[in-house]
């Protein structure tokens, strides 16, 4: 049986949920029928991994040598343990590759790199002494922690607003602030944005999951956890807007394939903001995407449950192909 390692922290004092109630556990149960074993954990020594395997009766302790590793480790808050894991993968394929994940986490460097590849994004400023001048030029902007995630610390600011030079990131630590020009939202909304999850197929092509659109009348950050409404993109946009969005996504994926870092990205979340004409504006990439497809599947299981399961299985099957090719 082929083994894939899934890098997640396992706390002995806090057992994992039952396999059937956890997305990766569900994927592991399905892949077991295909002769693939998922080994969960973060104890890796010279390519050998000690962890837990999901089974129909619960978790089974195991030690094996995975042919590839799937990175779902919260490395922003556990940088040193993760570095030790990376040092012990023994050359096995890792998805996403660490250089790509690191690039996506640095919002400023990622934007500058994508702009060099020809993509147009809302203007960004990283020098705090220029923030006030930029806001006078732009009208409004989003102040963001440079390395943050999950919307932590992000705020809409305008001329005269306080402009801190540091903001709390996803783990609560202070990070340098950057300022990105705000895109004018559609009438009657504080913000409207789209997340498109793209994943590699085993043949190297990109496969896109159904896009999720978030919108809010009150919250310009448009965070689902803060009450933003989540809709299927195809239900919310007219055909011309859908065509513009698709072209923007295709251009972004083509740029990712030309990145100077290890560009064999396994999956990426593409975040776009829609303006007052529903034109899409790329704002950032997420190298550890948590797509909103799960929310759509909860609301409309008949339409989206199968697509949700495919997004769980696809990166693992692709990693399996990479691992077999490398062995």
N, C-alpha and C positions, 0 to 999 in steps of 0.2 A: 504494500500500500504506500502511495506517495504521501509525504507529509509536508504541509505548509505551516510555517510559524507565523502566528499573529502576535505582534508585539503590543501587549497591554499589561499594565501593572496589576498584579494579583496580591491582595492583602490577606494574609492568613486570618486576621481578625474580622474581616468583612468578606465572607464567601460570595462568589459570583451568583447572580440570579440563575434560576433553572434554565438550561439551554434553550428550551422552547419559548421562553419569554424574552430572550435577548437576541437582537438582530443577527449578530455574528454567530450566536449559538444555533439559531435557525439555519443559517447558511451551512454551518458545520454538519448538522444533521442531514441536510440534503446532499452535500458533497460526499458524505460517508457512503451513500448508496452508489456513488460513481467511483469508489476506490480511492478517495482523497481524505486524509485525516487532517483536521485543523488542530494545531497545538497552540494553546493560548498561554502567554506568560511573558516574563522579561528576564529569566535566568538563562543566559546564553554564555557558553564557554567553548571557544574554538570551534564554533559551528554546531555544537551540541546544545540542545535546549531542553530544559526541564519545565513542565507546565501541566496544564489540564486539557483534556480532550472532551468535547461534548458528546454525550451518548443519549440514547432514548430513555435511560434510567437515571441520568444525572451526569456528573463530571467524573472523569477517570484520570488519575495521575499517570503521567507518562514521561519518558525521556527518549528523544529521537534527534536525528540530524535532518532538519528541513532542507528541501531543495531550493526554497525561496522564502522570503519574509515579507509580511504585510504590515506596514507601519501605522498603527493606530495609537501610538504611545504619546501621552501628554508631556512632551519633551520640553515645552516652555517652562513648566514648573518643576521638572525633574531633569535638568540639563546634565548633571554629572552621571546619574545612573544610565541615562540614554547614551552618553558618550561611551561608556563601558560596553553597552550592548553593541553599538556600531563597531567597536574595536574587535568584537568577537564573532562577527558574521561569517568570517572565513571566506570572503569573496562571493557569497551567495547573493543572487539578485534581491534587491530591496525595492518595494513600491510603496509610496513614491520614492525615487532616489533622493537621498538627503540634500544634494545641491539644489534640486528643484524646490523641495519643501522650504529650505532656508531662503531661497530667492523670493518665494511667495510671501513669506512672513515679513520681509523687509519691504513695506509698502512703497517707500521712496525709491529704493534701488530697483524694485520690480517695475515701477512705472517708468523710470528713466530707461531701463533696458527695453521695455516694450516700445517706447517712443523711438528709440534708435532703430527698431525693427519696422518702423513705419506706422504704428498704431497711434491714433489720436485719442487723448484722454483729457478730462478737465484739468486745467493748469494746477500745478502743485508748488508750494513754497515751503522750504525747510528752514529758512533763516528767520528766527523769531523777530528780529529787528525790522523785518519787512512785512510782517503779518498785517499791521494796521494799514500800510499803504496798499497792500493787495486787496484788502476788504473795501477800501474806498474805490478801487478800480472795479471790483467784481460785484459789490453789493453784499453778498453773503458767501460764506464758505463753511466747510466742515473741518473742525479741528479734530485730529485723530492722533492716538498714540502710534508711533511709527511701526511698532511690531505687534500691536494688539489684535485681538480676534473676538468674534461673537458680539461685536458692537460695543465692547467695553470702552468707556471713556469718550466715545464719539459725541460731539455736540455741534449744533448749528450756531454759527456766530455771525454778527454783523458789525458795522462800524460802531465803535464806542463800547462794545462788549469786552469783558475781561478776556485776556488772551494769555493763559498760562503757557509757559515754555515746556512743561512736563505734564503728562496725563497718566492716570492709572491704566495699566494694561490688563490683559485677561487674567493674570495671576495676582493683580493688585499692586505690583511693583511699578514705580514711576518710570516712564519712558519718554524720550524726546517727542515733542509734539510736531506734527506737520499740518499744513493747511491746504486743503483741496477746494478748488472753486466749486460752488454749489450749482447744480443744474436746476433751472426753474421748473417746479413741479406742475402737473396738470391742474387746471382750474378746479377748485373745490377740494383739493388734496394737499396734505403736507408733504407727501412723498409717494413715489411709485417706483418700484425696482423689481428686477428679475434675477433669479439664480438659475443658471443652466449647468447641470452636471454632465460633464463629458468624461467618458472612460475609454480606455484602450480595449479593443478586441484582440484576441490572440494573433490575428494577422497584422497587427500594428495600426489598423485604421481606428478612427474615433467613432464612438457611438454616443449619441446624446439622449439622455433621459428626458421625459416630458418636463418642460420648464415650469417653474413655480413663480408666480407673481405675487408680490406683497404690496399692499397699499394701506395708507392710513390718512385719516382726516386731521389727526392731531399730532402725530409723532413724525418729525422729519427724518429721524433715523430709520424708521419703518422696520421695526424689530418685531417679529412674530411673538416673541416672549413678552413683549410689552403691549400686545393687543392688536398688532397689525393684522389685517385680513389676508388670508392666503388663498389664491385662486390659481387654477390652471391657466397657463399663458394662452392656450388656444381658445379658451372661453372668454378671455378678457380683452384681446386685441383684435382689431380688424385685419383682414388679409394683407393690406399694404404694410401695416406696422409689423406684422409677423415676418414678412419678407425682409424688411430692413433689419429686424432683430437677428434673423438667421444669417444674413450676410455678415453682420458684425461678429457673430459667434464663429463663423467659418474663418474670417480673417484672423481672429484671435488664436484659434487652434493652429492655423498655418504659421503664425508667428512663434508659438510655443515650439513647434517643430524646428525652428531655426535658432533657438536659444543657444547662447554660448556655454551654458552649464549643461550637465547631464540632462538631456531633454526627453529621455525615455519615460516621460511622466505616465503614470498608471491612471490617474484620474485628477480632475481639476474642477473646481467650482468657479464659474465665470459670473461675476457680479456686474450688472449693468443698471443704470438709472434711466428712467424714461422722462423726457422733458414734456413741456406743455403741448407738443405736437406728437407725442408718443414716439419720438426718435430715440434710439438707444445710445447711451454713452457708457463705455467701459470705464469702471472705476477701480477694480482690483481683481486679483486672482486669489483663490483660496486653495492651497496645496493640501489641506486636510479637510476636504469638504464634508459637511453634514447637510446634504440636500434636503429640500423641503418636500420631497416626494412622499416621505412618511406621513406628513400632515395631509397631503392630498389623498393618500391611501386610506387614512382614517376617515376622512369625510366622504370619499366615494370609492369604497373597496372594489366594487365591480369594475370600475374603470382603471384603477391605478395599482391594485395590489400585485398583479403580475409584474408590472414594470418595476415596482419597488423591490420585489424579490430578485429580479434580474440585475438591478444595480448592486445588490449585495453579493451576488454570485459572480458577476462579470470580472471584477478586478482579481478575484481569487483564481478563476479559470485562466486568466491571462498570465498571472504570476506563475501558475503551474506550467504553462507553455514556456515561459522564460526560463524557469528552473530546469525543465527537461532539456531545453536547448543548450543550457550552460553546463549540464552534467556530462 
